[in-house]
Amino acid sequence: MLPVPILGTAALVLILALILAIAIILVRQYLRTRNIGFVWLGVAVVIWPLVSRLLALGERSLIDRIRFRHQFVGFYPFTLVESGQMTFGSLIVSFDLIQQVIGICLMLVAVLYLSKPRSTTQLQAVSN
């Protein structure tokens, strides 16, 4: 059995390779068809998950500052936690739900663009 750090590193490399493969496939499909839906799908499937992970890291560090060091952040929605109107758990759940809603909305836009029938002039322009 492999040690945990090696498994974690292997999983990270696999995840990055899969994200890169998805991005390459979407770029190739966009260049072949010029359908903007593939760009939206790339934003929803490749870019947004990476951005939301970075946002989550920032959120967690701000929550840790409030929770463990008792340093107040001073801006909404963290002021709700500081004043006792919201718990840390509900704040974390709210952030996660908002990130999920944004991701689903981006995917919906992509699907709407991809499912829209193309006109014959667009098809002729792509084939030339």
C-alpha positions in Angstrom: 0.0 0.0 0.0 1.3 3.5 -0.9 1.8 6.1 1.8 -0.8 8.8 1.9 1.4 11.7 0.6 2.2 9.7 -2.5 -1.5 9.0 -3.0 -2.3 12.6 -2.5 0.3 13.7 -5.0 -0.8 11.1 -7.5 -4.4 12.2 -7.1 -3.4 15.8 -7.6 -1.5 15.0 -10.8 -4.4 13.0 -12.1 -6.9 15.8 -11.4 -4.7 18.3 -13.2 -4.2 16.0 -16.1 -7.9 15.5 -16.4 -8.7 19.2 -16.2 -6.1 19.8 -18.9 -7.6 17.1 -21.1 -11.1 18.6 -20.7 -9.8 22.1 -21.5 -8.0 20.8 -24.7 -11.1 19.0 -25.9 -13.3 22.0 -25.3 -10.9 24.3 -27.1 -10.7 22.0 -30.1 -14.4 21.7 -30.3 -14.8 25.4 -30.1 -12.2 26.0 -32.8 -13.9 23.4 -35.0 -17.5 24.6 -34.5 -17.2 28.2 -33.3 -20.1 27.5 -30.9 -19.8 29.8 -27.9 -21.4 27.1 -25.8 -18.1 25.3 -25.6 -16.5 28.5 -24.1 -19.3 28.7 -21.5 -18.8 25.0 -20.8 -15.1 25.5 -20.3 -15.9 28.3 -17.8 -18.4 26.2 -16.0 -16.4 22.9 -15.9 -12.7 24.1 -15.8 -12.4 27.7 -14.7 -15.2 28.1 -12.1 -14.2 25.0 -10.0 -10.6 26.4 -9.8 -11.8 29.9 -8.9 -14.3 28.6 -6.4 -11.6 26.6 -4.7 -9.4 29.7 -4.4 -12.4 31.7 -3.0 -13.0 28.9 -0.5 -9.4 29.1 0.7 -9.9 32.8 1.4 -13.2 32.3 3.1 -11.7 29.6 5.4 -8.8 31.8 6.3 -11.2 34.7 7.2 -13.4 32.4 9.2 -10.3 31.0 11.1 -9.3 34.6 11.9 -12.6 35.3 13.4 -13.0 31.9 15.1 -9.6 31.2 16.6 -7.8 34.6 16.8 -10.9 36.6 17.5 -9.9 39.2 14.9 -12.9 40.9 13.4 -13.0 41.2 9.7 -15.6 44.0 9.5 -17.4 43.4 6.3 -20.6 41.6 5.3 -21.4 38.7 5.8 -18.7 38.2 8.4 -20.3 41.0 10.5 -23.3 38.7 10.9 -21.2 36.1 12.6 -19.4 38.7 14.7 -22.8 40.1 15.9 -24.2 36.6 16.6 -26.9 36.8 13.9 -25.4 33.8 12.0 -23.3 30.8 13.0 -20.1 29.7 11.4 -21.8 26.6 10.1 -24.6 28.5 8.4 -22.0 31.0 6.9 -20.0 28.1 5.4 -23.1 26.4 4.1 -24.2 29.7 2.5 -20.9 30.2 0.8 -21.0 26.6 -0.5 -24.5 26.9 -1.8 -23.8 30.2 -3.5 -20.8 28.7 -5.3 -22.9 25.7 -6.4 -25.6 28.0 -7.7 -23.1 30.0 -9.7 -21.6 26.8 -11.2 -25.0 25.4 -12.1 -26.0 28.7 -13.7 -22.8 28.7 -15.8 -23.5 25.2 -16.9 -27.1 26.1 -17.8 -25.9 28.9 -20.0 -23.5 26.5 -21.7 -26.2 23.9 -22.3 -28.6 26.6 -23.6 -26.0 27.7 -26.1 -25.1 24.2 -27.1 -28.7 23.1 -27.6 -29.6 26.2 -29.7 -30.1 25.1 -33.3 -27.6 26.7 -35.7 -28.7 28.4 -38.9 -27.5 27.2 -42.3 -25.4 30.4 -42.8 -23.5 29.7 -39.6 -23.0 26.1 -40.6 -21.7 27.2 -44.1 -19.3 29.7 -42.5 -17.9 27.0 -40.1 -17.4 24.5 -42.9 -15.5 27.0 -45.1 
